[in-house]
Amino acid sequence: MSIHIIKMPDLGEGIAEVELVAWRVRPGDRVAEDQVLADVMTDKATVEIPSPVVGKVLVLGGEVGQVLAVGAELIRIEVAGDEAVSPSPSGGEPGWGPPPQAAQATQAGQPPSQPSPREGRSERPIASPAVRRRAWELGIDLQQVAARGAGGRIMQADLEAHVAVHGTAPPAVAGSTGLAQRNDEEKVPVIGLRRRIAQKMQEAKRRIPHFTYVEEVDVTELEALRARLNVQWGAQRGHLTLLPLLVRAVVLAVREFPQVNARFDDEAGVVTRHGAVHLGIATQTESGLMVPVLRHAEARDLWSSAAEVARLAAAARAGKATRDELTGSTLTLTSLGALGGIVSTPVINYPEVAIVGVNRIVERPVMRDGAVVARQMMNLSSSFDHRVVDGVDAAGFVQAVRGYLESPVTLFVE
């Protein structure tokens, strides 16, 4: 027997430290070659760390949420002389398979045995906010739910399976009101992507003097055009949402106001205006807000933009977006339209200098040529870095976007 020490690998790109966001194993577990041991986060991307050896886990090198330097000890594995497959590397290609006993059961035609609800579970179960909220509504203690998701995560399907077997807890009764008193508390560690989001938002608000400009836009003609395009071309080219039309309007407006398509290095005192429009598309995922980048939006037609945005959003929500797909934006577009609201104050994606926010479309009465008519109206709520973007330029940019959207034929005039 020998002890194999796996150290935090050098993941490249000048990364000096990473955050440990999940353990996939625990002391005493036997691990196979290429089985994932832990998930770590670098900037926005999550990276899986695999085992280069077969053996038994002895010691874990940190707690979830801890920041580890490259080269720090990650895990110790006891390796038999005939089990070692390679000397200790500084890294390895990500890969993962089930533990040997699970693989054997599957090959034999039997499902792998499920762990008891508490077996190997940390004191606080791993679950998304949506799952926690649903469990609370059903009166279910997540510690009693068997987790079948990756890394011991409780999924919605696990809740349904638990309810099917055990039912739900009846609500407690407090007096004649029928409402239950609650004294429970939940401490939620801010780790992983949520920590990165918090740090970036704090940095953006600390460094950037924001100002927000709101304008309403009549999108009646734009929506009519979108409907016609989908009828004529939807089957062959794909369905268009409002987003690719917004992308086109922003790209054209940037030509007139290049100062909003820029990044500001405030330490060097240099603003870099970009000819390329690499448009960040704020995307909500189960883990938190991510901003995949639609590269060279200025060179795309409506359907190319639509297809690429859909691909990037799917990759982000599945946790498979690459570092390159999540970095390098020059201007960001964000939307809470589906959730309602008439005004927002979006936070700039530092070190960019502007962000365009889209609110929901509402049909309401509008005066046109002395008559009250029903129109589809939408607000744009956009924020700018007042150090490098003057109010008149911000207003001009938003008015240019508005002009393209209200007269959609101009979207196609070069």
N, C-alpha and C positions, 0 to 999 in steps of 0.2 A: 504494500500500500504506500501511496505517496500523496502529498497535498499539492493540488494544482491551484494557483492563485490567478484569477482573472482580473485584470486591471481595466479601468475605464479607457476605452480605445480613443485614439486620436481620430476624430470624425472629419477632419479637414477644415478648410475655409477659415483658418485662424481661430477656431473655437477652442477656448481655454477651459471652460467648465460647462457642465450640463446639470439639469435638474432631474432627480430620480422621481418618476411619476407613478410607477407601478412595479411591484414584484410579481413575477409569474410562478415563482417557486418559493418554498420555505425550507428551513433546516430539516434534514431527514429525508427529503425527497430524493429519489433517484432521477437523474436527467440523462437524456439521450444526446448524442451529437447533433448539433444544429437546433436543439430545442431552445426556445426563447426563455431567457432568464429574467430579463427586466426590460422595461420601457423607460427611455430617458428623453428629455426634450431639449433641443437646441434651438434657441430663438423661437420659431413657431412650429418647427417640424418635430414629430415624434419618431424616434429611432428605436428599433428592437435590437437588443444585445443577445446574440445566441451563444450557446456553449460549444467550445471546440472539442470537448471531451465527453466521455461517458463516465458517470460516477455518482457519488452521493453528496448532496449539499451539506456543508458543515456550518458555515458562517455567512450571514449577509452583511455587506459592508456599509449599510446606511439605512435610514428611514425614508419612507415616502415623503417627498417634499424637500429633502435635503439636497443642497447643491454640492456636487462633487467635481473636483478638478480632474482634468485629463491625466491619466497615470495613477489616480488614486485606486486603492484596492476596492473592487466591486463585490467579489464573492470568492469563497474558498470551497473547493470540491475535492473530496477524497476519491482518488483514482487507483484502481487495481492495476497491477503491472500489465495485464493483458487487455485492459480496457482503454488505455490511453491511445488517442488517435493522432495527436500532434502536439508539439511543444506549445507552451503558452504563447499565444499571439497577442498583439496589441489591439486586435479587432477581428472582424470576420463579417461575412455577408449575412444579412438577416435571413432567418428561416425558422420554421417552427413545425413540430409535429407533436402528436399526443404522447403522453408518457408510455413507456413500454407496455405496462399492464393494460392500458386502454387500447393500444394498437393490437395487442394479442386478442383481446376480447372481440374487437371489431372484425379481425380477420377470421375469427371462428364463427362469425355470424351472430354474435351476441352483442347487445349494446354495452358500452363501458359502464361500470358501476358508477352511480352518482354519489358524491360525498354527502354526508349528513349536513343539515343546514349550518351547523356550527363548526364543522371540521375545517380547520385551517383558516377560518374566517377571521379577519381583523375585527377589532372591537366595533368599528363603524363599517357596515356593509358598503360595498361599492355599487352605486346606482345613480342614474341621471336624476335631475330635479323632477322631471315628469313622472318617473317611476316612483320617486319618494312621495310626490303629491298624491298619486293614485293609491299608494299603499296607505297613506294617512286617511284618505277618503273611505277606504275599505276597512279601516281599523286593524291593519295587519302590521305586525312587528317584523321588519325586514330581517332581523336576526334569525327568524324562523323559516325563511324562504330559501329553498335550495337554488343556488346560482349556477346557471349553465352557460353564461356568457364568457367571452374571452377574459382571462385574468380574474375570474371570480366575480364578474359584473352581473348584477341582477337585471334581467330584461323584463319587458312587459309580459312576454310569454310565460316567464317564471311566475309572475304574480297570478296570471290566469290559471296556471297549473295548480298553484297553491290553493286558490279559491275553490277549484273543482274538487279538491280532496278535503279541505278543512273548512270551507265556507268563509264567511267574513265575521268580524267581531261585531256584536250588537252595540249600538251607541249607548254610552252611559247616560243616566238620567240624573239631573240636578234639580230638585224641587219640582215645581209645577211647570217649569218652562220647557222641559224636554231637552235642554241644552246641557252638554257636559262641561264641567270645569276642566281646564288643562293646566298642568304645571310642568310639562315636559319641555326640555330644551335640546337643541341640536347644534353642535359646534361643527362648522363646515370649514375644513382647512382650505385655504386659498393656495392651490398648488397647480402645477402643470400649466395648461393653456390659460386657465383662469388667472393665474399669477402673472403670466406674460401680458394678458390683456390689461390687468390692473396697472402694471408697471408702465405700459405704453400709454394708457389713458392719462395717468398721472404726469408722465413726462410731457405729453402733448399740452396739457392744460397749464403746466408749470412754465413751459418755455414759450408757448405761443399766445400772444394777445389776440384772442378770437373776437370776431364780430360776425353776426349772422344777418343775412339779408333775405327777406321772404317776399315772394311775388306769386300771384295767382295766374294760372294759365288756363285758357279755354282749349281743351283738347277734343272738342266735339268732332272737328274735321279730321284730326289725327286718328281718332278711334274709328271713324268711318273708313278712312284709308286702310287702316290695319285690317278691318273686317274684309274689305274688298281683296286685299293682297292674300289673305288666308283662303278665301273662296277660290281665287284664281290659281294660286301657287302652293297652297298648303300641302296638298297631297304629294307634289313632287319635291318641294324644297323644305318642308317642315313648317310647323305652326309658329307664327310670330306673336310674342308678347309685346308689351309696351317698351320693354327694356332696350332692344336693339334700336328702336327709333330714338329713344333718349340718348343712346350712345352716339348715334349719328349726329344729333343736334349738338351735343357737347363737342364732338370732334370739329364740327364746322365753326362753332363759336370760339374755340381755342385758336383758330387761325387769326381771328380778329383781336384776341386778347391772350397772347402767348404768355403773359406774366402769371396766369393762373395755372399753367401746366409746367410747374417748376418745383424744384427742391431747394431748400434754404439751409446751407451749412452755417449756422449762426456762430459757431466757434471760429471758423475761418472768415466769416463775413462775406460769403459768396453765394449768390443766387444763380442756379443753373437752370436755364430755360431749355426745355426739351422739344425737339422737332417731333419725335415719336410720341404718340399718346398711348402710354401703358396705363390702362384704366383699371384701378382697383375696384372690385365689385364686392361690397360688404355682404357676407353670407353668414347666416346664423346656422350653427351646427349644435349637436347635442352637447359638445364640450365647451361651446362658447363662440364668440364672434371671430370669424376668420376673413381675410381679404385676399382671395385669389386674384390674379392679375390677367386681364385681357390684353395681351401684348399686340402692339401695332394696330390699335383700333382704327387709326386713320386710314389703313389700307384694306379694311374689311367692308363687305357689303352687309346688308341686313341679316341675311341667312347665315353667313359665316360668323357674324357676331353672336347670333342666337345659339348656334350649335356649340361654339367654343365656351360661351357663358354656361350653358347647360352642362357641358363636360366638366368644367372647373368646379361648378357648384356640387356636382355629384362626387367628385374626387375629394373635395373638402369635407363634405358630410360623411363620407366613408372613412375619413382619416387617412386618405392615400395621396393627398396633394403633396407634391415635392417642394423642397425649399425654393427652387427656381420659380415654381408656380405661385409662391406666396410672397415674393419679394420683388422690388424694382418698380413699383407703381409710381406714376408721376402725378396722378389726380385720381380721386376716389368718388365713386357713386354709391350712395346708400339709400335704402328705401324701407320705410315702415308702412307702406301703403296698405298692405293686406290687413294690418292690425288696426287701422283707423288712425284718427288724429288729424288735426288740420295744420299744425306747426310743430317743428322740432328744431333743436339746436345741435346739429351734429358736431362731433369732435374731429378736428383735422387729423389725418393719418400722418403724423410726424415722420420725416421732415418735409412732407408736402406742404403746400401753402393754401390749398383750397379743397373743399369737399362739397359735392352737390347732393342735397337730400330731397327725396321725392315723397310727398304725402299722397293720401288716397284720392281717387277720383270720386266726386260726388255730383249727382245731377241736382241742379238748383236753379231757381228763377233768376234771369239776368236781363237787364234792360239793353235792347238792341234796336236802334233806329226808332226810339220812342215807344217800343212795345216790349212787354214782358214775355220772354221766351225761355224754354227749358234748355239749359246747356250743361255739358259735362265739364266740370271745373276741377283743377288740381293745383295744389300749392307746391312751389319749389322752396325749400328751406336750405340755404347754402351758407357755409361758414368760410371765412378767409383769415389769413394771417395779416394783421394790420401793419406789421412791420414792413412788409414788402408789397402788399396789395392795397392800393388806395380805395376808398369807398366808391369813388366815381368809376374806377375800373371794375370793381366787383359788380356794381349795379349794371354797368354796360355789358358785362359778360352774361349775367342772368337775363337781361333784356334780349340779348342776341339769341340765347337758348329759347326763350319764350317766343321770339319771332319765328324761328324755324318750326317750333311745335304748333303754333297757331296757323301757320301757312305751310302745311307739310309738303307742298309741291317743291318748295325751295330746298328741301332736304336732298333733292336729286339734281340740283343745278350747280354745276362746278364753276 
